[in-house]
Amino acid sequence: MAPEVVRGEAYGPEVDIWSLGIVGLEMAEGEAPYQREARLRVRRSFKWGLSNPRQHSPLLRDFLRCCLQVDKYRRWSAQELLQVRKSKVAQRSVS
């Protein structure tokens, strides 16, 4: 759950971006983040990340960083995430 949901605060579409980041993390790692840790401790810390970041592309690392911002106002919107992807594809086709 997104930090604001755990804290019982009002929430909006930002929680979906958090969830998208968690799903991306699960896909990259092959399991839910910190699945073996005590859930309460993990939810209080909200420290999510790749277990071995150098094993993954900079694009994935950036994507997860943008999605998994604890402060919901710093978390990127779906529109912002799509714009970055489009610009990366454009850069790749020019290269």
mmCIF file as gemmi writes it, N, C-alpha and C atoms, coordinates in Angstrom:
data_model
loop_
_atom_site.group_PDB
_atom_site.id
_atom_site.type_symbol
_atom_site.label_atom_id
_atom_site.label_alt_id
_atom_site.label_comp_id
_atom_site.label_asym_id
_atom_site.label_entity_id
_atom_site.label_seq_id
_atom_site.pdbx_PDB_ins_code
_atom_site.Cartn_x
_atom_site.Cartn_y
_atom_site.Cartn_z
_atom_site.occupancy
_atom_site.B_iso_or_equiv
_atom_site.pdbx_formal_charge
_atom_site.auth_seq_id
_atom_site.auth_asym_id
_atom_site.pdbx_PDB_model_num
ATOM 1 N N . MET Axp A 1 ? 0.831 -1.185 0 1 0 ? 1 A 1
ATOM 2 C CA . MET Axp A 1 ? 0 0 0 1 0 ? 1 A 1
ATOM 3 C C . MET Axp A 1 ? 0.873 1.245 0 1 0 ? 1 A 1
ATOM 4 N N . ALA Axp A 2 ? 0.357 2.271 -0.631 1 0 ? 2 A 1
ATOM 5 C CA . ALA Axp A 2 ? 1.061 3.547 -0.661 1 0 ? 2 A 1
ATOM 6 C C . ALA Axp A 2 ? 1.126 4.127 0.753 1 0 ? 2 A 1
ATOM 7 N N . PRO Axp A 3 ? 2.153 4.916 1.043 1 0 ? 3 A 1
ATOM 8 C CA . PRO Axp A 3 ? 2.31 5.472 2.39 1 0 ? 3 A 1
ATOM 9 C C . PRO Axp A 3 ? 1.081 6.218 2.901 1 0 ? 3 A 1
ATOM 10 N N . GLU Axp A 4 ? 0.439 6.984 2.032 1 0 ? 4 A 1
ATOM 11 C CA . GLU Axp A 4 ? -0.718 7.754 2.481 1 0 ? 4 A 1
ATOM 12 C C . GLU Axp A 4 ? -1.897 6.853 2.846 1 0 ? 4 A 1
ATOM 13 N N . VAL Axp A 5 ? -2.002 5.715 2.207 1 0 ? 5 A 1
ATOM 14 C CA . VAL Axp A 5 ? -3.063 4.752 2.543 1 0 ? 5 A 1
ATOM 15 C C . VAL Axp A 5 ? -2.781 4.132 3.905 1 0 ? 5 A 1
ATOM 16 N N . VAL Axp A 6 ? -1.536 3.741 4.129 1 0 ? 6 A 1
ATOM 17 C CA . VAL Axp A 6 ? -1.143 3.14 5.409 1 0 ? 6 A 1
ATOM 18 C C . VAL Axp A 6 ? -1.379 4.115 6.556 1 0 ? 6 A 1
ATOM 19 N N . ARG Axp A 7 ? -1.109 5.4 6.303 1 0 ? 7 A 1
ATOM 20 C CA . ARG Axp A 7 ? -1.279 6.408 7.35 1 0 ? 7 A 1
ATOM 21 C C . ARG Axp A 7 ? -2.729 6.852 7.52 1 0 ? 7 A 1
ATOM 22 N N . GLY Axp A 8 ? -3.629 6.333 6.688 1 0 ? 8 A 1
ATOM 23 C CA . GLY Axp A 8 ? -5.04 6.676 6.809 1 0 ? 8 A 1
ATOM 24 C C . GLY Axp A 8 ? -5.378 8.069 6.304 1 0 ? 8 A 1
ATOM 25 N N . GLU Axp A 9 ? -4.538 8.605 5.44 1 0 ? 9 A 1
ATOM 26 C CA . GLU Axp A 9 ? -4.762 9.938 4.88 1 0 ? 9 A 1
ATOM 27 C C . GLU Axp A 9 ? -5.644 9.848 3.629 1 0 ? 9 A 1
ATOM 28 N N . ALA Axp A 10 ? -6.163 10.992 3.225 1 0 ? 10 A 1
ATOM 29 C CA . ALA Axp A 10 ? -6.897 11.057 1.964 1 0 ? 10 A 1
ATOM 30 C C . ALA Axp A 10 ? -5.927 10.738 0.827 1 0 ? 10 A 1
ATOM 31 N N . TYR Axp A 11 ? -6.437 10.115 -0.205 1 0 ? 11 A 1
ATOM 32 C CA . TYR Axp A 11 ? -5.562 9.765 -1.317 1 0 ? 11 A 1
ATOM 33 C C . TYR Axp A 11 ? -6.309 9.85 -2.635 1 0 ? 11 A 1
ATOM 34 N N . GLY Axp A 12 ? -5.536 9.854 -3.696 1 0 ? 12 A 1
ATOM 35 C CA . GLY Axp A 12 ? -6.087 9.955 -5.038 1 0 ? 12 A 1
ATOM 36 C C . GLY Axp A 12 ? -5.303 9.087 -6 1 0 ? 12 A 1
ATOM 37 N N . PRO Axp A 13 ? -5.191 9.518 -7.242 1 0 ? 13 A 1
ATOM 38 C CA . PRO Axp A 13 ? -4.533 8.709 -8.278 1 0 ? 13 A 1
ATOM 39 C C . PRO Axp A 13 ? -3.065 8.41 -7.999 1 0 ? 13 A 1
ATOM 40 N N . GLU Axp A 14 ? -2.466 9.167 -7.084 1 0 ? 14 A 1
ATOM 41 C CA . GLU Axp A 14 ? -1.05 8.932 -6.773 1 0 ? 14 A 1
ATOM 42 C C . GLU Axp A 14 ? -0.815 7.521 -6.236 1 0 ? 14 A 1
ATOM 43 N N . VAL Axp A 15 ? -1.827 6.941 -5.587 1 0 ? 15 A 1
ATOM 44 C CA . VAL Axp A 15 ? -1.65 5.585 -5.052 1 0 ? 15 A 1
ATOM 45 C C . VAL Axp A 15 ? -1.505 4.573 -6.184 1 0 ? 15 A 1
ATOM 46 N N . ASP Axp A 16 ? -2.129 4.862 -7.321 1 0 ? 16 A 1
ATOM 47 C CA . ASP Axp A 16 ? -2 3.963 -8.465 1 0 ? 16 A 1
ATOM 48 C C . ASP Axp A 16 ? -0.585 3.993 -9.029 1 0 ? 16 A 1
ATOM 49 N N . ILE Axp A 17 ? 0.043 5.158 -9.002 1 0 ? 17 A 1
ATOM 50 C CA . ILE Axp A 17 ? 1.43 5.272 -9.468 1 0 ? 17 A 1
ATOM 51 C C . ILE Axp A 17 ? 2.346 4.499 -8.519 1 0 ? 17 A 1
ATOM 52 N N . TRP Axp A 18 ? 2.098 4.602 -7.222 1 0 ? 18 A 1
ATOM 53 C CA . TRP Axp A 18 ? 2.872 3.826 -6.247 1 0 ? 18 A 1
ATOM 54 C C . TRP Axp A 18 ? 2.73 2.335 -6.563 1 0 ? 18 A 1
ATOM 55 N N . SER Axp A 19 ? 1.495 1.896 -6.772 1 0 ? 19 A 1
ATOM 56 C CA . SER Axp A 19 ? 1.238 0.482 -7.058 1 0 ? 19 A 1
ATOM 57 C C . SER Axp A 19 ? 1.929 0.041 -8.342 1 0 ? 19 A 1
ATOM 58 N N . LEU Axp A 20 ? 1.928 0.907 -9.352 1 0 ? 20 A 1
ATOM 59 C CA . LEU Axp A 20 ? 2.621 0.598 -10.598 1 0 ? 20 A 1
ATOM 60 C C . LEU Axp A 20 ? 4.113 0.388 -10.335 1 0 ? 20 A 1
ATOM 61 N N . GLY Axp A 21 ? 4.684 1.237 -9.5 1 0 ? 21 A 1
ATOM 62 C CA . GLY Axp A 21 ? 6.1 1.079 -9.149 1 0 ? 21 A 1
ATOM 63 C C . GLY Axp A 21 ? 6.362 -0.225 -8.412 1 0 ? 21 A 1
ATOM 64 N N . ILE Axp A 22 ? 5.466 -0.594 -7.511 1 0 ? 22 A 1
ATOM 65 C CA . ILE Axp A 22 ? 5.63 -1.855 -6.77 1 0 ? 22 A 1
ATOM 66 C C . ILE Axp A 22 ? 5.527 -3.039 -7.715 1 0 ? 22 A 1
ATOM 67 N N . VAL Axp A 23 ? 4.59 -2.984 -8.66 1 0 ? 23 A 1
ATOM 68 C CA . VAL Axp A 23 ? 4.457 -4.076 -9.636 1 0 ? 23 A 1
ATOM 69 C C . VAL Axp A 23 ? 5.725 -4.162 -10.489 1 0 ? 23 A 1
ATOM 70 N N . GLY Axp A 24 ? 6.253 -3.009 -10.899 1 0 ? 24 A 1
ATOM 71 C CA . GLY Axp A 24 ? 7.51 -3.009 -11.653 1 0 ? 24 A 1
ATOM 72 C C . GLY Axp A 24 ? 8.652 -3.608 -10.844 1 0 ? 24 A 1
ATOM 73 N N . LEU Axp A 25 ? 8.693 -3.285 -9.579 1 0 ? 25 A 1
ATOM 74 C CA . LEU Axp A 25 ? 9.706 -3.837 -8.679 1 0 ? 25 A 1
ATOM 75 C C . LEU Axp A 25 ? 9.547 -5.354 -8.559 1 0 ? 25 A 1
ATOM 76 N N . GLU Axp A 26 ? 8.315 -5.811 -8.417 1 0 ? 26 A 1
ATOM 77 C CA . GLU Axp A 26 ? 8.048 -7.249 -8.338 1 0 ? 26 A 1
ATOM 78 C C . GLU Axp A 26 ? 8.468 -7.959 -9.611 1 0 ? 26 A 1
ATOM 79 N N . MET Axp A 27 ? 8.188 -7.353 -10.761 1 0 ? 27 A 1
ATOM 80 C CA . MET Axp A 27 ? 8.563 -7.972 -12.037 1 0 ? 27 A 1
ATOM 81 C C . MET Axp A 27 ? 10.083 -8.075 -12.171 1 0 ? 27 A 1
ATOM 82 N N . ALA Axp A 28 ? 10.782 -7.038 -11.763 1 0 ? 28 A 1
ATOM 83 C CA . ALA Axp A 28 ? 12.246 -7.029 -11.877 1 0 ? 28 A 1
ATOM 84 C C . ALA Axp A 28 ? 12.896 -8.001 -10.9 1 0 ? 28 A 1
ATOM 85 N N . GLU Axp A 29 ? 12.336 -8.107 -9.698 1 0 ? 29 A 1
ATOM 86 C CA . GLU Axp A 29 ? 12.935 -8.927 -8.646 1 0 ? 29 A 1
ATOM 87 C C . GLU Axp A 29 ? 12.41 -10.362 -8.611 1 0 ? 29 A 1
ATOM 88 N N . GLY Axp A 30 ? 11.241 -10.588 -9.207 1 0 ? 30 A 1
ATOM 89 C CA . GLY Axp A 30 ? 10.674 -11.934 -9.197 1 0 ? 30 A 1
ATOM 90 C C . GLY Axp A 30 ? 9.857 -12.252 -7.957 1 0 ? 30 A 1
ATOM 91 N N . GLU Axp A 31 ? 9.709 -11.293 -7.067 1 0 ? 31 A 1
ATOM 92 C CA . GLU Axp A 31 ? 8.881 -11.467 -5.87 1 0 ? 31 A 1
ATOM 93 C C . GLU Axp A 31 ? 8.539 -10.094 -5.301 1 0 ? 31 A 1
ATOM 94 N N . ALA Axp A 32 ? 7.551 -10.078 -4.43 1 0 ? 32 A 1
ATOM 95 C CA . ALA Axp A 32 ? 7.154 -8.818 -3.8 1 0 ? 32 A 1
ATOM 96 C C . ALA Axp A 32 ? 8.321 -8.27 -2.986 1 0 ? 32 A 1
ATOM 97 N N . PRO Axp A 33 ? 8.479 -6.941 -2.95 1 0 ? 33 A 1
ATOM 98 C CA . PRO Axp A 33 ? 9.587 -6.377 -2.178 1 0 ? 33 A 1
ATOM 99 C C . PRO Axp A 33 ? 9.496 -6.735 -0.705 1 0 ? 33 A 1
ATOM 100 N N . TYR Axp A 34 ? 10.617 -7.103 -0.17 1 0 ? 34 A 1
ATOM 101 C CA . TYR Axp A 34 ? 10.739 -7.418 1.258 1 0 ? 34 A 1
ATOM 102 C C . TYR Axp A 34 ? 9.709 -8.443 1.722 1 0 ? 34 A 1
ATOM 103 N N . GLN Axp A 35 ? 9.426 -9.398 0.87 1 0 ? 35 A 1
ATOM 104 C CA . GLN Axp A 35 ? 8.419 -10.405 1.178 1 0 ? 35 A 1
ATOM 105 C C . GLN Axp A 35 ? 8.769 -11.189 2.435 1 0 ? 35 A 1
ATOM 106 N N . ARG Axp A 36 ? 10.034 -11.321 2.714 1 0 ? 36 A 1
ATOM 107 C CA . ARG Axp A 36 ? 10.452 -12.114 3.864 1 0 ? 36 A 1
ATOM 108 C C . ARG Axp A 36 ? 10.557 -11.288 5.159 1 0 ? 36 A 1
ATOM 109 N N . GLU Axp A 37 ? 10.373 -9.975 5.041 1 0 ? 37 A 1
ATOM 110 C CA . GLU Axp A 37 ? 10.48 -9.091 6.204 1 0 ? 37 A 1
ATOM 111 C C . GLU Axp A 37 ? 9.131 -8.962 6.911 1 0 ? 37 A 1
ATOM 112 N N . ALA Axp A 38 ? 9.172 -8.528 8.144 1 0 ? 38 A 1
ATOM 113 C CA . ALA Axp A 38 ? 7.939 -8.263 8.886 1 0 ? 38 A 1
ATOM 114 C C . ALA Axp A 38 ? 7.206 -7.106 8.225 1 0 ? 38 A 1
ATOM 115 N N . ARG Axp A 39 ? 5.964 -7.32 7.854 1 0 ? 39 A 1
ATOM 116 C CA . ARG Axp A 39 ? 5.191 -6.318 7.101 1 0 ? 39 A 1
ATOM 117 C C . ARG Axp A 39 ? 5.079 -4.984 7.841 1 0 ? 39 A 1
ATOM 118 N N . LEU Axp A 40 ? 4.853 -5.015 9.12 1 0 ? 40 A 1
ATOM 119 C CA . LEU Axp A 40 ? 4.682 -3.772 9.862 1 0 ? 40 A 1
ATOM 120 C C . LEU Axp A 40 ? 5.946 -2.93 9.793 1 0 ? 40 A 1
ATOM 121 N N . ARG Axp A 41 ? 7.102 -3.578 9.947 1 0 ? 41 A 1
ATOM 122 C CA . ARG Axp A 41 ? 8.365 -2.846 9.9 1 0 ? 41 A 1
ATOM 123 C C . ARG Axp A 41 ? 8.592 -2.235 8.517 1 0 ? 41 A 1
ATOM 124 N N . VAL Axp A 42 ? 8.282 -2.999 7.469 1 0 ? 42 A 1
ATOM 125 C CA . VAL Axp A 42 ? 8.481 -2.515 6.106 1 0 ? 42 A 1
ATOM 126 C C . VAL Axp A 42 ? 7.546 -1.354 5.815 1 0 ? 42 A 1
ATOM 127 N N . ARG Axp A 43 ? 6.301 -1.452 6.218 1 0 ? 43 A 1
ATOM 128 C CA . ARG Axp A 43 ? 5.333 -0.386 5.946 1 0 ? 43 A 1
ATOM 129 C C . ARG Axp A 43 ? 5.695 0.902 6.656 1 0 ? 43 A 1
ATOM 130 N N . ARG Axp A 44 ? 6.334 0.8 7.788 1 0 ? 44 A 1
ATOM 131 C CA . ARG Axp A 44 ? 6.72 2.016 8.512 1 0 ? 44 A 1
ATOM 132 C C . ARG Axp A 44 ? 7.929 2.684 7.88 1 0 ? 44 A 1
ATOM 133 N N . SER Axp A 45 ? 8.789 1.919 7.244 1 0 ? 45 A 1
ATOM 134 C CA . SER Axp A 45 ? 10.002 2.499 6.681 1 0 ? 45 A 1
ATOM 135 C C . SER Axp A 45 ? 9.801 3.016 5.253 1 0 ? 45 A 1
ATOM 136 N N . PHE Axp A 46 ? 8.99 2.35 4.462 1 0 ? 46 A 1
ATOM 137 C CA . PHE Axp A 46 ? 8.741 2.71 3.07 1 0 ? 46 A 1
ATOM 138 C C . PHE Axp A 46 ? 10.018 2.849 2.271 1 0 ? 46 A 1
ATOM 139 N N . LYS Axp A 47 ? 10.98 2.008 2.562 1 0 ? 47 A 1
ATOM 140 C CA . LYS Axp A 47 ? 12.228 2.037 1.808 1 0 ? 47 A 1
ATOM 141 C C . LYS Axp A 47 ? 12.193 0.913 0.791 1 0 ? 47 A 1
ATOM 142 N N . TRP Axp A 48 ? 11.798 1.268 -0.42 1 0 ? 48 A 1
ATOM 143 C CA . TRP Axp A 48 ? 11.674 0.284 -1.484 1 0 ? 48 A 1
ATOM 144 C C . TRP Axp A 48 ? 12.793 0.492 -2.481 1 0 ? 48 A 1
ATOM 145 N N . GLY Axp A 49 ? 13.301 -0.566 -3.011 1 0 ? 49 A 1
ATOM 146 C CA . GLY Axp A 49 ? 14.32 -0.447 -4.035 1 0 ? 49 A 1
ATOM 147 C C . GLY Axp A 49 ? 14.734 -1.812 -4.528 1 0 ? 49 A 1
ATOM 148 N N . LEU Axp A 50 ? 15.5 -1.793 -5.568 1 0 ? 50 A 1
ATOM 149 C CA . LEU Axp A 50 ? 16.011 -3.028 -6.149 1 0 ? 50 A 1
ATOM 150 C C . LEU Axp A 50 ? 17.085 -3.614 -5.246 1 0 ? 50 A 1
ATOM 151 N N . SER Axp A 51 ? 17.085 -4.92 -5.109 1 0 ? 51 A 1
ATOM 152 C CA . SER Axp A 51 ? 18.087 -5.555 -4.251 1 0 ? 51 A 1
ATOM 153 C C . SER Axp A 51 ? 19.485 -5.405 -4.851 1 0 ? 51 A 1
ATOM 154 N N . ASN Axp A 52 ? 19.584 -5.381 -6.178 1 0 ? 52 A 1
ATOM 155 C CA . ASN Axp A 52 ? 20.866 -5.194 -6.843 1 0 ? 52 A 1
ATOM 156 C C . ASN Axp A 52 ? 20.664 -4.216 -8 1 0 ? 52 A 1
ATOM 157 N N . PRO Axp A 53 ? 20.655 -2.913 -7.724 1 0 ? 53 A 1
ATOM 158 C CA . PRO Axp A 53 ? 20.307 -1.914 -8.739 1 0 ? 53 A 1
ATOM 159 C C . PRO Axp A 53 ? 21.156 -1.965 -10.008 1 0 ? 53 A 1
ATOM 160 N N . ARG Axp A 54 ? 22.426 -2.27 -9.881 1 0 ? 54 A 1
ATOM 161 C CA . ARG Axp A 54 ? 23.313 -2.273 -11.057 1 0 ? 54 A 1
ATOM 162 C C . ARG Axp A 54 ? 22.98 -3.388 -12.037 1 0 ? 54 A 1
ATOM 163 N N . GLN Axp A 55 ? 22.178 -4.311 -11.588 1 0 ? 55 A 1
ATOM 164 C CA . GLN Axp A 55 ? 21.766 -5.425 -12.442 1 0 ? 55 A 1
ATOM 165 C C . GLN Axp A 55 ? 20.669 -4.986 -13.429 1 0 ? 55 A 1
ATOM 166 N N . HIS Axp A 56 ? 20.092 -3.822 -13.202 1 0 ? 56 A 1
ATOM 167 C CA . HIS Axp A 56 ? 18.969 -3.355 -14 1 0 ? 56 A 1
ATOM 168 C C . HIS Axp A 56 ? 19.314 -2.059 -14.735 1 0 ? 56 A 1
ATOM 169 N N . SER Axp A 57 ? 18.553 -1.763 -15.757 1 0 ? 57 A 1
ATOM 170 C CA . SER Axp A 57 ? 18.826 -0.595 -16.598 1 0 ? 57 A 1
ATOM 171 C C . SER Axp A 57 ? 18.592 0.712 -15.847 1 0 ? 57 A 1
ATOM 172 N N . PRO Axp A 58 ? 19.301 1.756 -16.257 1 0 ? 58 A 1
ATOM 173 C CA . PRO Axp A 58 ? 19.066 3.074 -15.665 1 0 ? 58 A 1
ATOM 174 C C . PRO Axp A 58 ? 17.616 3.535 -15.865 1 0 ? 58 A 1
ATOM 175 N N . LEU Axp A 59 ? 17.009 3.178 -16.987 1 0 ? 59 A 1
ATOM 176 C CA . LEU Axp A 59 ? 15.626 3.559 -17.252 1 0 ? 59 A 1
ATOM 177 C C . LEU Axp A 59 ? 14.687 2.942 -16.211 1 0 ? 59 A 1
ATOM 178 N N . LEU Axp A 60 ? 14.892 1.671 -15.881 1 0 ? 60 A 1
ATOM 179 C CA . LEU Axp A 60 ? 14.067 1.024 -14.859 1 0 ? 60 A 1
ATOM 180 C C . LEU Axp A 60 ? 14.302 1.669 -13.496 1 0 ? 60 A 1
ATOM 181 N N . ARG Axp A 61 ? 15.551 1.916 -13.165 1 0 ? 61 A 1
ATOM 182 C CA . ARG Axp A 61 ? 15.842 2.547 -11.877 1 0 ? 61 A 1
ATOM 183 C C . ARG Axp A 61 ? 15.181 3.915 -11.767 1 0 ? 61 A 1
ATOM 184 N N . ASP Axp A 62 ? 15.243 4.706 -12.827 1 0 ? 62 A 1
ATOM 185 C CA . ASP Axp A 62 ? 14.606 6.022 -12.826 1 0 ? 62 A 1
ATOM 186 C C . ASP Axp A 62 ? 13.089 5.907 -12.71 1 0 ? 62 A 1
ATOM 187 N N . PHE Axp A 63 ? 12.519 4.961 -13.447 1 0 ? 63 A 1
ATOM 188 C CA . PHE Axp A 63 ? 11.075 4.744 -13.411 1 0 ? 63 A 1
ATOM 189 C C . PHE Axp A 63 ? 10.622 4.427 -11.988 1 0 ? 63 A 1
ATOM 190 N N . LEU Axp A 64 ? 11.312 3.511 -11.331 1 0 ? 64 A 1
ATOM 191 C CA . LEU Axp A 64 ? 10.948 3.129 -9.969 1 0 ? 64 A 1
ATOM 192 C C . LEU Axp A 64 ? 11.132 4.293 -9.002 1 0 ? 64 A 1
ATOM 193 N N . ARG Axp A 65 ? 12.189 5.054 -9.182 1 0 ? 65 A 1
ATOM 194 C CA . ARG Axp A 65 ? 12.42 6.214 -8.316 1 0 ? 65 A 1
ATOM 195 C C . ARG Axp A 65 ? 11.281 7.222 -8.458 1 0 ? 65 A 1
ATOM 196 N N . CYS Axp A 66 ? 10.798 7.425 -9.674 1 0 ? 66 A 1
ATOM 197 C CA . CYS Axp A 66 ? 9.703 8.378 -9.908 1 0 ? 66 A 1
ATOM 198 C C . CYS Axp A 66 ? 8.376 7.875 -9.355 1 0 ? 66 A 1
ATOM 199 N N . CYS Axp A 67 ? 8.161 6.583 -9.391 1 0 ? 67 A 1
ATOM 200 C CA . CYS Axp A 67 ? 6.902 5.997 -8.9 1 0 ? 67 A 1
ATOM 201 C C . CYS Axp A 67 ? 6.873 5.836 -7.39 1 0 ? 67 A 1
ATOM 202 N N . LEU Axp A 68 ? 8.001 5.552 -6.79 1 0 ? 68 A 1
ATOM 203 C CA . LEU Axp A 68 ? 8.034 5.175 -5.377 1 0 ? 68 A 1
ATOM 204 C C . LEU Axp A 68 ? 8.506 6.309 -4.466 1 0 ? 68 A 1
ATOM 205 N N . GLN Axp A 69 ? 8.1 7.506 -4.778 1 0 ? 69 A 1
ATOM 206 C CA . GLN Axp A 69 ? 8.366 8.648 -3.899 1 0 ? 69 A 1
ATOM 207 C C . GLN Axp A 69 ? 7.407 8.572 -2.718 1 0 ? 69 A 1
ATOM 208 N N . VAL Axp A 70 ? 7.918 8.601 -1.508 1 0 ? 70 A 1
ATOM 209 C CA . VAL Axp A 70 ? 7.069 8.545 -0.314 1 0 ? 70 A 1
ATOM 210 C C . VAL Axp A 70 ? 6.147 9.76 -0.26 1 0 ? 70 A 1
ATOM 211 N N . ASP Axp A 71 ? 6.661 10.922 -0.604 1 0 ? 71 A 1
ATOM 212 C CA . ASP Axp A 71 ? 5.85 12.135 -0.643 1 0 ? 71 A 1
ATOM 213 C C . ASP Axp A 71 ? 5 12.105 -1.914 1 0 ? 71 A 1
ATOM 214 N N . LYS Axp A 72 ? 3.695 11.981 -1.754 1 0 ? 72 A 1
ATOM 215 C CA . LYS Axp A 72 ? 2.822 11.831 -2.922 1 0 ? 72 A 1
ATOM 216 C C . LYS Axp A 72 ? 2.887 13.033 -3.856 1 0 ? 72 A 1
ATOM 217 N N . TYR Axp A 73 ? 3.296 14.188 -3.38 1 0 ? 73 A 1
ATOM 218 C CA . TYR Axp A 73 ? 3.404 15.372 -4.229 1 0 ? 73 A 1
ATOM 219 C C . TYR Axp A 73 ? 4.671 15.343 -5.089 1 0 ? 73 A 1
ATOM 220 N N . ARG Axp A 74 ? 5.609 14.51 -4.729 1 0 ? 74 A 1
ATOM 221 C CA . ARG Axp A 74 ? 6.831 14.347 -5.521 1 0 ? 74 A 1
ATOM 222 C C . ARG Axp A 74 ? 6.721 13.167 -6.484 1 0 ? 74 A 1
ATOM 223 N N . ARG Axp A 75 ? 5.738 12.319 -6.266 1 0 ? 75 A 1
ATOM 224 C CA . ARG Axp A 75 ? 5.506 11.162 -7.125 1 0 ? 75 A 1
ATOM 225 C C . ARG Axp A 75 ? 5.041 11.642 -8.496 1 0 ? 75 A 1
ATOM 226 N N . TRP Axp A 76 ? 5.563 11.064 -9.544 1 0 ? 76 A 1
ATOM 227 C CA . TRP Axp A 76 ? 5.212 11.493 -10.886 1 0 ? 76 A 1
ATOM 228 C C . TRP Axp A 76 ? 3.803 11.036 -11.245 1 0 ? 76 A 1
ATOM 229 N N . SER Axp A 77 ? 3.172 11.773 -12.129 1 0 ? 77 A 1
ATOM 230 C CA . SER Axp A 77 ? 1.845 11.402 -12.631 1 0 ? 77 A 1
ATOM 231 C C . SER Axp A 77 ? 2.017 10.439 -13.809 1 0 ? 77 A 1
ATOM 232 N N . ALA Axp A 78 ? 0.928 9.815 -14.204 1 0 ? 78 A 1
ATOM 233 C CA . ALA Axp A 78 ? 0.963 8.919 -15.37 1 0 ? 78 A 1
ATOM 234 C C . ALA Axp A 78 ? 1.379 9.705 -16.609 1 0 ? 78 A 1
ATOM 235 N N . GLN Axp A 79 ? 0.879 10.91 -16.742 1 0 ? 79 A 1
ATOM 236 C CA . GLN Axp A 79 ? 1.224 11.751 -17.893 1 0 ? 79 A 1
ATOM 237 C C . GLN Axp A 79 ? 2.724 12.034 -17.94 1 0 ? 79 A 1
ATOM 238 N N . GLU Axp A 80 ? 3.305 12.353 -16.796 1 0 ? 80 A 1
ATOM 239 C CA . GLU Axp A 80 ? 4.749 12.617 -16.743 1 0 ? 80 A 1
ATOM 240 C C . GLU Axp A 80 ? 5.548 11.364 -17.097 1 0 ? 80 A 1
ATOM 241 N N . LEU Axp A 81 ? 5.125 10.221 -16.588 1 0 ? 81 A 1
ATOM 242 C CA . LEU Axp A 81 ? 5.817 8.969 -16.895 1 0 ? 81 A 1
ATOM 243 C C . LEU Axp A 81 ? 5.754 8.654 -18.38 1 0 ? 81 A 1
ATOM 244 N N . LEU Axp A 82 ? 4.612 8.895 -19.008 1 0 ? 82 A 1
ATOM 245 C CA . LEU Axp A 82 ? 4.471 8.654 -20.448 1 0 ? 82 A 1
ATOM 246 C C . LEU Axp A 82 ? 5.336 9.594 -21.265 1 0 ? 82 A 1
ATOM 247 N N . GLN Axp A 83 ? 5.462 10.83 -20.854 1 0 ? 83 A 1
ATOM 248 C CA . GLN Axp A 83 ? 6.292 11.79 -21.584 1 0 ? 83 A 1
ATOM 249 C C . GLN Axp A 83 ? 7.753 11.378 -21.567 1 0 ? 83 A 1
ATOM 250 N N . VAL Axp A 84 ? 8.226 10.896 -20.438 1 0 ? 84 A 1
ATOM 251 C CA . VAL Axp A 84 ? 9.62 10.443 -20.337 1 0 ? 84 A 1
ATOM 252 C C . VAL Axp A 84 ? 9.846 9.269 -21.275 1 0 ? 84 A 1
ATOM 253 N N . ARG Axp A 85 ? 8.927 8.336 -21.279 1 0 ? 85 A 1
ATOM 254 C CA . ARG Axp A 85 ? 9.053 7.162 -22.144 1 0 ? 85 A 1
ATOM 255 C C . ARG Axp A 85 ? 9.109 7.597 -23.605 1 0 ? 85 A 1
ATOM 256 N N . LYS Axp A 86 ? 8.24 8.516 -24.002 1 0 ? 86 A 1
ATOM 257 C CA . LYS Axp A 86 ? 8.217 8.982 -25.39 1 0 ? 86 A 1
ATOM 258 C C . LYS Axp A 86 ? 9.529 9.666 -25.76 1 0 ? 86 A 1
ATOM 259 N N . SER Axp A 87 ? 10.078 10.454 -24.855 1 0 ? 87 A 1
ATOM 260 C CA . SER Axp A 87 ? 11.329 11.145 -25.147 1 0 ? 87 A 1
ATOM 261 C C . SER Axp A 87 ? 12.488 10.147 -25.241 1 0 ? 87 A 1
ATOM 262 N N . LYS Axp A 88 ? 12.469 9.102 -24.408 1 0 ? 88 A 1
ATOM 263 C CA . LYS Axp A 88 ? 13.529 8.08 -24.469 1 0 ? 88 A 1
ATOM 264 C C . LYS Axp A 88 ? 13.459 7.326 -25.782 1 0 ? 88 A 1
ATOM 265 N N . VAL Axp A 89 ? 12.251 7.011 -26.246 1 0 ? 89 A 1
ATOM 266 C CA . VAL Axp A 89 ? 12.087 6.311 -27.532 1 0 ? 89 A 1
ATOM 267 C C . VAL Axp A 89 ? 12.563 7.196 -28.658 1 0 ? 89 A 1
ATOM 268 N N . ALA Axp A 90 ? 12.239 8.492 -28.588 1 0 ? 90 A 1
ATOM 269 C CA . ALA Axp A 90 ? 12.68 9.432 -29.626 1 0 ? 90 A 1
ATOM 270 C C . ALA Axp A 90 ? 14.206 9.529 -29.643 1 0 ? 90 A 1
ATOM 271 N N . GLN Axp A 91 ? 14.829 9.599 -28.473 1 0 ? 91 A 1
ATOM 272 C CA . GLN Axp A 91 ? 16.292 9.66 -28.395 1 0 ? 91 A 1
ATOM 273 C C . GLN Axp A 91 ? 16.922 8.41 -28.973 1 0 ? 91 A 1
ATOM 274 N N . ARG Axp A 92 ? 16.32 7.278 -28.689 1 0 ? 92 A 1
ATOM 275 C CA . ARG Axp A 92 ? 16.857 6.004 -29.144 1 0 ? 92 A 1
ATOM 276 C C . ARG Axp A 92 ? 16.797 5.921 -30.668 1 0 ? 92 A 1
ATOM 277 N N . SER Axp A 93 ? 15.711 6.407 -31.282 1 0 ? 93 A 1
ATOM 278 C CA . SER Axp A 93 ? 15.565 6.322 -32.733 1 0 ? 93 A 1
ATOM 279 C C . SER Axp A 93 ? 16.501 7.286 -33.455 1 0 ? 93 A 1
ATOM 280 N N . VAL Axp A 94 ? 16.894 8.387 -32.792 1 0 ? 94 A 1
ATOM 281 C CA . VAL Axp A 94 ? 17.829 9.351 -33.391 1 0 ? 94 A 1
ATOM 282 C C . VAL Axp A 94 ? 19.243 8.812 -33.339 1 0 ? 94 A 1
ATOM 283 N N . SER Axp A 95 ? 19.581 8.09 -32.289 1 0 ? 95 A 1
ATOM 284 C CA . SER Axp A 95 ? 20.946 7.588 -32.091 1 0 ? 95 A 1
ATOM 285 C C . SER Axp A 95 ? 21.364 6.603 -33.146 1 0 ? 95 A 1
